[in-house]
Every structure is written in structure tokens, then in C-alpha cells.
């Protein structure tokens, strides 16, 4: 799960030109499989905008919203009436990581962060998939559909919203 936060801002690059892409929206399906081939599937949507704003809207199997900005991750879990707020390592630069991705073959790029290698595939200058092995040795694959780039984004979408009676956990 830790590496998912690293990925949350990868989506604004499109690999055409980092400076040309200012926002990214898509539906996603995320598949996580362990060493016993037990598979968990998640689905939802993502919206991201420069400089480092992201909102993941998980719909299945449980509803959850994940908000990310330059300094923190806020996870809102309505089904358990809980909010988790985590600080992000301030020296991590998502856009530099993408900028440093190496093309290994047509429409396939590889980039590294710490001990993890991320394989990113593109189609028509949009990110199509991201795959990696997480800190628990699970294989993670995220597939994107209905991608949009450089559309106007209301920055208010990146402000975490939750009822005042939710439990707040700061990590």
C-alpha cells in the first residue's frame, strides 16, 4: 500500500512531454495478487493535476477516497467513518521520477523509486498500465480507461471532504 501513494501522481505525465501535461483523469481497475495467486480487485476513478494533487475515488470493493497533495495523504473511509492522515516524505519528487523513466521498448517505460521498479505502458500518449511489486511482494497492476488529459480541473476537488463525526487518525 505504501507504494500506491508513490504512483498517485505518475498519471500527469503521459510521456509526451512532462511540461505539456497539467491534468489527468481516468477510470481504473487495480489488481493485487499475492504469492498464492490470491487476487484482490479494486476499481474507481482518479483525477490528478499539477503540481502534486491527486484524488483516487475507490468504488469497489469498498468506497474510499484518497487525497494527495505535496505534503500529505488523506484517506477517507466512509463505511467505517474514519479518516487517516499521513505525512509524505517531502524530498520525493514525482515528476522527476517520471522524467527519469527510461523507454525500454515501444510504449513501455521503466522507472525506479527506492527499491521498487515501476513498469509503465502507454497508448496514444496516455498511460495505459502501471505495474510493480509492492513492499509485501504482491504483484500490482493498474489499468486505466477513459483517460483525459489537460482538461480544466476544479482545485476544490482535492480538498478532503468528510463529516465532522468521523474518527481522525494522524500517522
ROKEVO-533126 format. One record per atom (N, C-alpha, C): residue number from 1; residue in three letters; chain; atom name; x, y, z. Coordinates in steps of 0.001 Angstrom, whole numbers, plus 500000, padded with zeros to 6 digits. Layout:
ROKEVO-533126
ATOM	k	r	c	a	east	north	up
ATOM	NUM	ALA	A	CA	X	Y	Z
...
END
This chain:
ROKEVO-533126
ATOM	k	r	c	a	east	north	up
ATOM	1	UNK	A	N	500825	498801	500000
ATOM	1	UNK	A	CA	500000	500000	500000
ATOM	1	UNK	A	C	500861	501251	500000
ATOM	2	UNK	A	N	502044	501167	500613
ATOM	2	UNK	A	CA	502902	502345	500677
ATOM	2	UNK	A	C	503255	502849	499283
ATOM	3	UNK	A	N	503554	501934	498376
ATOM	3	UNK	A	CA	503960	502358	497038
ATOM	3	UNK	A	C	502810	502921	496218
ATOM	4	UNK	A	N	501579	502591	496584
ATOM	4	UNK	A	CA	500461	503149	495822
ATOM	4	UNK	A	C	500478	504663	495897
ATOM	5	UNK	A	N	500915	505216	497016
ATOM	5	UNK	A	CA	500979	506662	497148
ATOM	5	UNK	A	C	502038	507252	496228
ATOM	6	UNK	A	N	503091	506497	495985
ATOM	6	UNK	A	CA	504122	506949	495053
ATOM	6	UNK	A	C	503533	507066	493653
ATOM	7	UNK	A	N	502655	506149	493321
ATOM	7	UNK	A	CA	502069	506134	491984
ATOM	7	UNK	A	C	501017	507196	491765
ATOM	8	UNK	A	N	500480	507714	492816
ATOM	8	UNK	A	CA	499310	508562	492697
ATOM	8	UNK	A	C	499504	509772	491808
ATOM	9	UNK	A	N	500716	510198	491651
ATOM	9	UNK	A	CA	500946	511368	490805
ATOM	9	UNK	A	C	501652	511055	489509
ATOM	10	UNK	A	N	501890	509804	489241
ATOM	10	UNK	A	CA	502542	509447	487989
ATOM	10	UNK	A	C	501688	509792	486779
ATOM	11	UNK	A	N	500406	509947	487002
ATOM	11	UNK	A	CA	499457	509998	485911
ATOM	11	UNK	A	C	499420	511314	485175
ATOM	12	UNK	A	N	500152	512276	485606
ATOM	12	UNK	A	CA	500089	513556	484931
ATOM	12	UNK	A	C	501146	513693	483844
ATOM	13	UNK	A	N	501889	512657	483578
ATOM	13	UNK	A	CA	502978	512813	482619
ATOM	13	UNK	A	C	502589	512481	481189
ATOM	14	UNK	A	N	501937	511360	480958
ATOM	14	UNK	A	CA	501576	510955	479604
ATOM	14	UNK	A	C	502765	510659	478724
ATOM	15	UNK	A	N	503956	510943	479160
ATOM	15	UNK	A	CA	505214	510691	478481
ATOM	15	UNK	A	C	505372	511444	477169
ATOM	16	UNK	A	N	504445	512298	476810
ATOM	16	UNK	A	CA	504652	513107	475615
ATOM	16	UNK	A	C	505689	514166	475955
ATOM	17	UNK	A	N	505366	514998	476875
ATOM	17	UNK	A	CA	506294	515966	477440
ATOM	17	UNK	A	C	505766	516305	478818
ATOM	18	UNK	A	N	506601	516185	479804
ATOM	18	UNK	A	CA	506172	516415	481177
ATOM	18	UNK	A	C	505573	517797	481335
ATOM	19	UNK	A	N	506144	518783	480673
ATOM	19	UNK	A	CA	505648	520151	480805
ATOM	19	UNK	A	C	504318	520370	480086
ATOM	20	UNK	A	N	503971	519501	479155
ATOM	20	UNK	A	CA	502739	519676	478392
ATOM	20	UNK	A	C	501499	519153	479100
ATOM	21	UNK	A	N	501678	518285	480084
ATOM	21	UNK	A	CA	500540	517651	480738
ATOM	21	UNK	A	C	500315	518302	482098
ATOM	22	UNK	A	N	499129	518864	482258
ATOM	22	UNK	A	CA	498803	519551	483503
ATOM	22	UNK	A	C	497748	518833	484332
ATOM	23	UNK	A	N	497002	517923	483702
ATOM	23	UNK	A	CA	495993	517167	484445
ATOM	23	UNK	A	C	495764	515821	483772
ATOM	24	UNK	A	N	495223	514881	484561
ATOM	24	UNK	A	CA	494945	513535	484073
ATOM	24	UNK	A	C	493711	513021	484800
ATOM	25	UNK	A	N	492783	512427	484054
ATOM	25	UNK	A	CA	491600	511795	484630
ATOM	25	UNK	A	C	491424	510442	483965
ATOM	26	UNK	A	N	490951	509454	484738
ATOM	26	UNK	A	CA	490714	508129	484163
ATOM	26	UNK	A	C	489914	507272	485134
ATOM	27	UNK	A	N	489310	506233	484581
ATOM	27	UNK	A	CA	488762	505154	485388
ATOM	27	UNK	A	C	489882	504132	485529
ATOM	28	UNK	A	N	489873	503363	486615
ATOM	28	UNK	A	CA	490930	502376	486783
ATOM	28	UNK	A	C	490394	501080	487366
ATOM	29	UNK	A	N	491149	500009	487086
ATOM	29	UNK	A	CA	490985	498724	487753
ATOM	29	UNK	A	C	492375	498370	488273
ATOM	30	UNK	A	N	492447	498100	489561
ATOM	30	UNK	A	CA	493713	497752	490204
ATOM	30	UNK	A	C	493613	496308	490677
ATOM	31	UNK	A	N	494570	495483	490250
ATOM	31	UNK	A	CA	494605	494083	490632
ATOM	31	UNK	A	C	495848	493843	491474
ATOM	32	UNK	A	N	495654	493215	492637
ATOM	32	UNK	A	CA	496760	492885	493536
ATOM	32	UNK	A	C	496740	491379	493736
ATOM	33	UNK	A	N	497866	490714	493417
ATOM	33	UNK	A	CA	497924	489265	493606
ATOM	33	UNK	A	C	499128	488907	494474
ATOM	34	UNK	A	N	498904	487960	495397
ATOM	34	UNK	A	CA	499973	487560	496306
ATOM	34	UNK	A	C	500685	486317	495786
ATOM	35	UNK	A	N	501624	485793	496583
ATOM	35	UNK	A	CA	502426	484644	496162
ATOM	35	UNK	A	C	501588	483373	496002
ATOM	36	UNK	A	N	500398	483341	496602
ATOM	36	UNK	A	CA	499493	482194	496459
ATOM	36	UNK	A	C	498465	482411	495356
ATOM	37	UNK	A	N	498672	483447	494561
ATOM	37	UNK	A	CA	497780	483833	493471
ATOM	37	UNK	A	C	496383	484221	493940
ATOM	38	UNK	A	N	496263	484635	495187
ATOM	38	UNK	A	CA	495006	485212	495669
ATOM	38	UNK	A	C	494924	486621	495091
ATOM	39	UNK	A	N	493803	486946	494469
ATOM	39	UNK	A	CA	493678	488210	493739
ATOM	39	UNK	A	C	492618	489091	494376
ATOM	40	UNK	A	N	492975	490355	494567
ATOM	40	UNK	A	CA	492031	491384	495005
ATOM	40	UNK	A	C	491884	492377	493869
ATOM	41	UNK	A	N	490648	492745	493554
ATOM	41	UNK	A	CA	490386	493730	492504
ATOM	41	UNK	A	C	489741	494967	493109
ATOM	42	UNK	A	N	490240	496117	492708
ATOM	42	UNK	A	CA	489693	497399	493110
ATOM	42	UNK	A	C	489328	498151	491843
ATOM	43	UNK	A	N	488339	499047	491946
ATOM	43	UNK	A	CA	488020	499877	490786
ATOM	43	UNK	A	C	487534	501235	491256
ATOM	44	UNK	A	N	487645	502193	490353
ATOM	44	UNK	A	CA	487211	503540	490668
ATOM	44	UNK	A	C	487686	504515	489615
ATOM	45	UNK	A	N	487977	505725	490072
ATOM	45	UNK	A	CA	488449	506761	489150
ATOM	45	UNK	A	C	489552	507567	489823
ATOM	46	UNK	A	N	490307	508279	489008
ATOM	46	UNK	A	CA	491388	509113	489501
ATOM	46	UNK	A	C	491331	510450	488776
ATOM	47	UNK	A	N	491698	511493	489494
ATOM	47	UNK	A	CA	491896	512801	488886
ATOM	47	UNK	A	C	493164	513373	489491
ATOM	48	UNK	A	N	494027	513916	488657
ATOM	48	UNK	A	CA	495303	514455	489116
ATOM	48	UNK	A	C	495597	515754	488389
ATOM	49	UNK	A	N	496284	516654	489083
ATOM	49	UNK	A	CA	496664	517925	488475
ATOM	49	UNK	A	C	497968	518414	489094
ATOM	50	UNK	A	N	498755	519085	488279
ATOM	50	UNK	A	CA	499984	519666	488794
ATOM	50	UNK	A	C	499653	520735	489815
ATOM	51	UNK	A	N	500487	521004	490804
ATOM	51	UNK	A	CA	501829	520446	490917
ATOM	51	UNK	A	C	501830	519033	491489
ATOM	52	UNK	A	N	501089	518748	492529
ATOM	52	UNK	A	CA	501035	517390	493084
ATOM	52	UNK	A	C	499703	517197	493793
ATOM	53	UNK	A	N	498636	517200	493046
ATOM	53	UNK	A	CA	497300	516995	493600
ATOM	53	UNK	A	C	496667	515780	492935
ATOM	54	UNK	A	N	496139	514886	493782
ATOM	54	UNK	A	CA	495519	513678	493264
ATOM	54	UNK	A	C	494335	513305	494141
ATOM	55	UNK	A	N	493303	512782	493500
ATOM	55	UNK	A	CA	492197	512184	494230
ATOM	55	UNK	A	C	491868	510851	493569
ATOM	56	UNK	A	N	492010	509775	494349
ATOM	56	UNK	A	CA	491577	508453	493936
ATOM	56	UNK	A	C	490210	508233	494549
ATOM	57	UNK	A	N	489260	507844	493740
ATOM	57	UNK	A	CA	487918	507541	494217
ATOM	57	UNK	A	C	487694	506044	494022
ATOM	58	UNK	A	N	487908	505268	495097
ATOM	58	UNK	A	CA	487670	503827	495037
ATOM	58	UNK	A	C	486180	503570	495194
ATOM	59	UNK	A	N	485641	502727	494320
ATOM	59	UNK	A	CA	484225	502392	494359
ATOM	59	UNK	A	C	484022	500950	494828
ATOM	60	UNK	A	N	484829	500033	494312
ATOM	60	UNK	A	CA	484721	498616	494662
ATOM	60	UNK	A	C	486073	498090	495105
ATOM	61	UNK	A	N	486170	497199	496036
ATOM	61	UNK	A	CA	485089	496526	496742
ATOM	61	UNK	A	C	484484	497366	497873
ATOM	62	UNK	A	N	485191	498408	498308
ATOM	62	UNK	A	CA	484649	499325	499318
ATOM	62	UNK	A	C	484861	500753	498840
ATOM	63	UNK	A	N	483998	501639	499281
ATOM	63	UNK	A	CA	484149	503041	498921
ATOM	63	UNK	A	C	485219	503672	499799
ATOM	64	UNK	A	N	486095	504442	499130
ATOM	64	UNK	A	CA	487181	505097	499825
ATOM	64	UNK	A	C	487687	506215	498919
ATOM	65	UNK	A	N	488035	507356	499491
ATOM	65	UNK	A	CA	488656	508439	498744
ATOM	65	UNK	A	C	490041	508694	499303
ATOM	66	UNK	A	N	491012	508825	498412
ATOM	66	UNK	A	CA	492389	509090	498807
ATOM	66	UNK	A	C	492798	510405	498165
ATOM	67	UNK	A	N	493140	511375	499009
ATOM	67	UNK	A	CA	493551	512703	498558
ATOM	67	UNK	A	C	495050	512857	498817
ATOM	68	UNK	A	N	495757	513387	497823
ATOM	68	UNK	A	CA	497189	513572	497987
ATOM	68	UNK	A	C	497565	514974	497539
ATOM	69	UNK	A	N	498402	515607	498354
ATOM	69	UNK	A	CA	498987	516884	497952
ATOM	69	UNK	A	C	500488	516787	498171
ATOM	70	UNK	A	N	501160	517879	498147
ATOM	70	UNK	A	CA	502616	517891	498245
ATOM	70	UNK	A	C	503125	517277	499543
ATOM	71	UNK	A	N	502386	517434	500630
ATOM	71	UNK	A	CA	502901	517034	501939
ATOM	71	UNK	A	C	502146	515915	502631
ATOM	72	UNK	A	N	500936	515565	502174
ATOM	72	UNK	A	CA	500172	514584	502931
ATOM	72	UNK	A	C	499255	513733	502061
ATOM	73	UNK	A	N	498837	512619	502654
ATOM	73	UNK	A	CA	497843	511723	502077
ATOM	73	UNK	A	C	496709	511649	503082
ATOM	74	UNK	A	N	495488	511862	502609
ATOM	74	UNK	A	CA	494311	511749	503464
ATOM	74	UNK	A	C	493411	510667	502881
ATOM	75	UNK	A	N	493116	509657	503704
ATOM	75	UNK	A	CA	492290	508537	503277
ATOM	75	UNK	A	C	490962	508632	504023
ATOM	76	UNK	A	N	489879	508799	503268
ATOM	76	UNK	A	CA	488548	508902	503857
ATOM	76	UNK	A	C	487812	507595	503577
ATOM	77	UNK	A	N	487443	506893	504668
ATOM	77	UNK	A	CA	486756	505613	504553
ATOM	77	UNK	A	C	485352	505739	505157
ATOM	78	UNK	A	N	484356	506082	504325
ATOM	78	UNK	A	CA	483009	506329	504832
ATOM	78	UNK	A	C	482345	505128	505505
ATOM	79	UNK	A	N	482644	503926	505035
ATOM	79	UNK	A	CA	481985	502748	505598
ATOM	79	UNK	A	C	482363	502504	507053
ATOM	80	UNK	A	N	483545	502955	507465
ATOM	80	UNK	A	CA	483941	502796	508870
ATOM	80	UNK	A	C	484062	504150	509574
ATOM	81	UNK	A	N	483607	505191	508893
ATOM	81	UNK	A	CA	483591	506558	509442
ATOM	81	UNK	A	C	484948	506950	510010
ATOM	82	UNK	A	N	485961	506809	509154
ATOM	82	UNK	A	CA	487333	507056	509591
ATOM	82	UNK	A	C	488112	507835	508543
ATOM	83	UNK	A	N	489030	508676	509021
ATOM	83	UNK	A	CA	489941	509433	508167
ATOM	83	UNK	A	C	491357	509193	508671
ATOM	84	UNK	A	N	492262	508835	507769
ATOM	84	UNK	A	CA	493670	508652	508122
ATOM	84	UNK	A	C	494464	509719	507381
ATOM	85	UNK	A	N	495286	510449	508127
ATOM	85	UNK	A	CA	496122	511489	507530
ATOM	85	UNK	A	C	497580	511106	507746
ATOM	86	UNK	A	N	498331	510997	506646
ATOM	86	UNK	A	CA	499743	510613	506698
ATOM	86	UNK	A	C	500587	511688	506040
ATOM	87	UNK	A	N	501736	511953	506622
ATOM	87	UNK	A	CA	502695	512874	506010
ATOM	87	UNK	A	C	503476	512127	504935
ATOM	88	UNK	A	N	503834	512838	503865
ATOM	88	UNK	A	CA	504625	512275	502773
ATOM	88	UNK	A	C	506050	512770	502911
ATOM	89	UNK	A	N	507002	511922	502540
ATOM	89	UNK	A	CA	508410	512308	502529
ATOM	89	UNK	A	C	508578	513517	501620
ATOM	90	UNK	A	N	508951	514628	502182
ATOM	90	UNK	A	CA	508968	515893	501443
ATOM	90	UNK	A	C	510029	515958	500350
ATOM	91	UNK	A	N	511038	515077	500371
ATOM	91	UNK	A	CA	512060	515176	499333
ATOM	91	UNK	A	C	511762	514300	498116
ATOM	92	UNK	A	N	510614	513655	498082
ATOM	92	UNK	A	CA	510228	512855	496922
ATOM	92	UNK	A	C	509615	513763	495869
ATOM	93	UNK	A	N	510100	513664	494629
ATOM	93	UNK	A	CA	509576	514466	493537
ATOM	93	UNK	A	C	509019	513531	492464
ATOM	94	UNK	A	N	507700	513455	492380
ATOM	94	UNK	A	CA	507037	512556	491454
ATOM	94	UNK	A	C	507402	512852	490008
ATOM	95	UNK	A	N	507449	514127	489672
ATOM	95	UNK	A	CA	507683	514495	488285
ATOM	95	UNK	A	C	509109	514199	487848
ATOM	96	UNK	A	N	510070	514332	488757
ATOM	96	UNK	A	CA	511436	513932	488417
ATOM	96	UNK	A	C	511517	512439	488169
ATOM	97	UNK	A	N	510764	511669	488952
ATOM	97	UNK	A	CA	510775	510220	488765
ATOM	97	UNK	A	C	510263	509869	487370
ATOM	98	UNK	A	N	509188	510482	486942
ATOM	98	UNK	A	CA	508649	510232	485603
ATOM	98	UNK	A	C	509605	510729	484531
ATOM	99	UNK	A	N	510131	511908	484747
ATOM	99	UNK	A	CA	511061	512479	483777
ATOM	99	UNK	A	C	512246	511548	483559
ATOM	100	UNK	A	N	512649	510827	484605
ATOM	100	UNK	A	CA	513799	509923	484517
ATOM	100	UNK	A	C	513435	508525	484037
ATOM	101	UNK	A	N	512151	508276	483727
ATOM	101	UNK	A	CA	511752	506955	483232
ATOM	101	UNK	A	C	512444	506678	481907
ATOM	102	UNK	A	N	512914	505454	481770
ATOM	102	UNK	A	CA	513616	505063	480553
ATOM	102	UNK	A	C	512701	504242	479655
ATOM	103	UNK	A	N	512745	504573	478379
ATOM	103	UNK	A	CA	511986	503803	477394
ATOM	103	UNK	A	C	512744	502502	477156
ATOM	104	UNK	A	N	512083	501365	477398
ATOM	104	UNK	A	CA	512734	500073	477201
ATOM	104	UNK	A	C	512288	499406	475909
ATOM	105	UNK	A	N	511116	499775	475431
ATOM	105	UNK	A	CA	510640	499368	474113
ATOM	105	UNK	A	C	509458	500265	473770
ATOM	106	UNK	A	N	508920	500100	472590
ATOM	106	UNK	A	CA	507812	500942	472140
ATOM	106	UNK	A	C	506680	500919	473168
ATOM	107	UNK	A	N	506277	502093	473648
ATOM	107	UNK	A	CA	505175	502265	474595
ATOM	107	UNK	A	C	505419	501641	475976
ATOM	108	UNK	A	N	506662	501318	476315
ATOM	108	UNK	A	CA	506979	500744	477626
ATOM	108	UNK	A	C	508142	501495	478247
ATOM	109	UNK	A	N	507926	501908	479500
ATOM	109	UNK	A	CA	508912	502691	480238
ATOM	109	UNK	A	C	509138	502049	481597
ATOM	110	UNK	A	N	510338	502255	482139
ATOM	110	UNK	A	CA	510670	501742	483465
ATOM	110	UNK	A	C	511254	502883	484279
ATOM	111	UNK	A	N	510799	502975	485516
ATOM	111	UNK	A	CA	511347	503964	486435
ATOM	111	UNK	A	C	511479	503314	487804
ATOM	112	UNK	A	N	512360	503837	488624
ATOM	112	UNK	A	CA	512614	503273	489944
ATOM	112	UNK	A	C	512395	504314	491019
ATOM	113	UNK	A	N	511941	503826	492161
ATOM	113	UNK	A	CA	511899	504647	493359
ATOM	113	UNK	A	C	512257	503740	494522
ATOM	114	UNK	A	N	513293	504149	495256
ATOM	114	UNK	A	CA	513832	503328	496343
ATOM	114	UNK	A	C	514125	501946	495782
ATOM	115	UNK	A	N	513554	500879	496370
ATOM	115	UNK	A	CA	513866	499524	495909
ATOM	115	UNK	A	C	512884	499000	494869
ATOM	116	UNK	A	N	511931	499793	494449
ATOM	116	UNK	A	CA	510889	499296	493551
ATOM	116	UNK	A	C	511072	499772	492114
ATOM	117	UNK	A	N	510735	498877	491195
ATOM	117	UNK	A	CA	510765	499181	489765
ATOM	117	UNK	A	C	509324	499240	489277
ATOM	118	UNK	A	N	508992	500316	488578
ATOM	118	UNK	A	CA	507660	500509	488026
ATOM	118	UNK	A	C	507732	500377	486513
ATOM	119	UNK	A	N	506873	499544	485955
ATOM	119	UNK	A	CA	506773	499400	484509
ATOM	119	UNK	A	C	505493	500100	484081
ATOM	120	UNK	A	N	505644	501003	483133
ATOM	120	UNK	A	CA	504532	501838	482688
ATOM	120	UNK	A	C	504363	501633	481191
ATOM	121	UNK	A	N	503139	501332	480774
ATOM	121	UNK	A	CA	502876	501230	479344
ATOM	121	UNK	A	C	501958	502371	478930
ATOM	122	UNK	A	N	502111	502795	477700
ATOM	122	UNK	A	CA	501304	503889	477177
ATOM	122	UNK	A	C	500617	503461	475885
ATOM	123	UNK	A	N	499564	504199	475572
ATOM	123	UNK	A	CA	498867	504017	474302
ATOM	123	UNK	A	C	498340	505383	473901
ATOM	124	UNK	A	N	498685	505826	472706
ATOM	124	UNK	A	CA	498281	507144	472206
ATOM	124	UNK	A	C	498647	508266	473180
ATOM	125	UNK	A	N	499842	508187	473746
ATOM	125	UNK	A	CA	500377	509174	474687
ATOM	125	UNK	A	C	499624	509252	476011
ATOM	126	UNK	A	N	498829	508254	476333
ATOM	126	UNK	A	CA	498180	508159	477635
ATOM	126	UNK	A	C	498772	506964	478383
ATOM	127	UNK	A	N	498857	507073	479694
ATOM	127	UNK	A	CA	499280	505926	480486
ATOM	127	UNK	A	C	498167	504889	480425
ATOM	128	UNK	A	N	498521	503684	480042
ATOM	128	UNK	A	CA	497558	502582	479936
ATOM	128	UNK	A	C	497636	501674	481164
ATOM	129	UNK	A	N	498862	501318	481575
ATOM	129	UNK	A	CA	499029	500463	482752
ATOM	129	UNK	A	C	500250	500879	483550
ATOM	130	UNK	A	N	500216	500545	484829
ATOM	130	UNK	A	CA	501381	500649	485704
ATOM	130	UNK	A	C	501426	499351	486493
ATOM	131	UNK	A	N	502596	498732	486533
ATOM	131	UNK	A	CA	502748	497508	487317
ATOM	131	UNK	A	C	504018	497597	488155
ATOM	132	UNK	A	N	503968	496935	489302
ATOM	132	UNK	A	CA	505109	496924	490217
ATOM	132	UNK	A	C	504889	495838	491261
ATOM	133	UNK	A	N	505915	495572	492041
ATOM	133	UNK	A	CA	505811	494659	493172
ATOM	133	UNK	A	C	505887	495508	494423
ATOM	134	UNK	A	N	504872	495367	495295
ATOM	134	UNK	A	CA	504818	496218	496484
ATOM	134	UNK	A	C	505718	495691	497606
ATOM	135	UNK	A	N	505708	496385	498743
ATOM	135	UNK	A	CA	506598	496043	499861
ATOM	135	UNK	A	C	506267	494701	500500
ATOM	136	UNK	A	N	505102	494109	500174
ATOM	136	UNK	A	CA	504714	492797	500695
ATOM	136	UNK	A	C	504898	491703	499640
ATOM	137	UNK	A	N	505608	492029	498553
ATOM	137	UNK	A	CA	505871	491113	497443
ATOM	137	UNK	A	C	504616	490767	496647
ATOM	138	UNK	A	N	503587	491602	496742
ATOM	138	UNK	A	CA	502387	491436	495923
ATOM	138	UNK	A	C	502633	492053	494551
ATOM	139	UNK	A	N	502081	491433	493526
ATOM	139	UNK	A	CA	502129	491994	492183
ATOM	139	UNK	A	C	500938	492929	492020
ATOM	140	UNK	A	N	501215	494153	491615
ATOM	140	UNK	A	CA	500164	495154	491460
ATOM	140	UNK	A	C	500111	495600	489998
ATOM	141	UNK	A	N	498903	495624	489445
ATOM	141	UNK	A	CA	498690	496102	488076
ATOM	141	UNK	A	C	497520	497069	488118
ATOM	142	UNK	A	N	497736	498260	487567
ATOM	142	UNK	A	CA	496671	499256	487469
ATOM	142	UNK	A	C	496431	499512	485987
ATOM	143	UNK	A	N	495188	499344	485562
ATOM	143	UNK	A	CA	494815	499544	484158
ATOM	143	UNK	A	C	493889	500751	484093
ATOM	144	UNK	A	N	494172	501661	483171
ATOM	144	UNK	A	CA	493395	502888	483026
ATOM	144	UNK	A	C	492557	502851	481751
ATOM	145	UNK	A	N	491346	503393	481867
ATOM	145	UNK	A	CA	490424	503522	480727
ATOM	145	UNK	A	C	489821	504921	480759
ATOM	146	UNK	A	N	489286	505356	479639
ATOM	146	UNK	A	CA	488598	506652	479527
ATOM	146	UNK	A	C	489479	507816	479991
ATOM	147	UNK	A	N	490752	507778	479614
ATOM	147	UNK	A	CA	491692	508801	480032
ATOM	147	UNK	A	C	491402	510145	479373
ATOM	148	UNK	A	N	491644	511200	480146
ATOM	148	UNK	A	CA	491557	512577	479640
ATOM	148	UNK	A	C	492780	513318	480138
ATOM	149	UNK	A	N	493279	514202	479321
ATOM	149	UNK	A	CA	494452	514991	479674
ATOM	149	UNK	A	C	494187	516459	479451
ATOM	150	UNK	A	N	494797	517275	480306
ATOM	150	UNK	A	CA	494816	518733	480146
ATOM	150	UNK	A	C	493430	519362	480080
ATOM	151	UNK	A	N	492492	518787	480803
ATOM	151	UNK	A	CA	491187	519424	480911
ATOM	151	UNK	A	C	491168	520251	482188
ATOM	152	UNK	A	N	490322	521245	482220
ATOM	152	UNK	A	CA	490219	522108	483384
ATOM	152	UNK	A	C	489794	521294	484601
ATOM	153	UNK	A	N	490477	521529	485731
ATOM	153	UNK	A	CA	490191	520803	486966
ATOM	153	UNK	A	C	489924	521813	488076
ATOM	154	UNK	A	N	488820	521630	488755
ATOM	154	UNK	A	CA	488492	522475	489897
ATOM	154	UNK	A	C	489350	522027	491077
ATOM	155	UNK	A	N	490227	522898	491573
ATOM	155	UNK	A	CA	491144	522533	492647
ATOM	155	UNK	A	C	490412	522162	493935
ATOM	156	UNK	A	N	489160	522541	494059
ATOM	156	UNK	A	CA	488383	522174	495244
ATOM	156	UNK	A	C	488175	520662	495334
ATOM	157	UNK	A	N	488308	519959	494199
ATOM	157	UNK	A	CA	488178	518507	494207
ATOM	157	UNK	A	C	489246	517834	495064
ATOM	158	UNK	A	N	490362	518527	495280
ATOM	158	UNK	A	CA	491484	517939	496013
ATOM	158	UNK	A	C	491449	518249	497507
ATOM	159	UNK	A	N	490399	518889	497959
ATOM	159	UNK	A	CA	490240	519176	499389
ATOM	159	UNK	A	C	489454	518028	500005
ATOM	160	UNK	A	N	490066	517301	500967
ATOM	160	UNK	A	CA	489357	516176	501574
ATOM	160	UNK	A	C	488032	516615	502198
ATOM	161	UNK	A	N	487007	515816	501935
ATOM	161	UNK	A	CA	485680	516099	502467
ATOM	161	UNK	A	C	485203	514889	503258
ATOM	162	UNK	A	N	484721	515168	504484
ATOM	162	UNK	A	CA	484184	514109	505326
ATOM	162	UNK	A	C	483392	514740	506461
ATOM	163	UNK	A	N	482407	514011	506978
ATOM	163	UNK	A	CA	481602	514539	508089
ATOM	163	UNK	A	C	482455	514772	509342
ATOM	164	UNK	A	N	482063	515716	510141
ATOM	164	UNK	A	CA	482833	516074	511338
ATOM	164	UNK	A	C	482810	514985	512405
ATOM	165	UNK	A	N	481898	514033	512319
ATOM	165	UNK	A	CA	481859	512970	513325
ATOM	165	UNK	A	C	482775	511792	513004
ATOM	166	UNK	A	N	483484	511801	511867
ATOM	166	UNK	A	CA	484409	510726	511532
ATOM	166	UNK	A	C	485613	510763	512482
ATOM	167	UNK	A	N	486128	509589	512839
ATOM	167	UNK	A	CA	487358	509498	513626
ATOM	167	UNK	A	C	488511	509910	512742
ATOM	168	UNK	A	N	489432	510697	513290
ATOM	168	UNK	A	CA	490603	511154	512535
ATOM	168	UNK	A	C	491846	510538	513183
ATOM	169	UNK	A	N	492624	509837	512363
ATOM	169	UNK	A	CA	493858	509217	512824
ATOM	169	UNK	A	C	495006	509885	512080
ATOM	170	UNK	A	N	495944	510459	512824
ATOM	170	UNK	A	CA	497130	511068	512206
ATOM	170	UNK	A	C	498303	510124	512389
ATOM	171	UNK	A	N	498937	509804	511290
ATOM	171	UNK	A	CA	500038	508844	511291
ATOM	171	UNK	A	C	501337	509523	510960
END
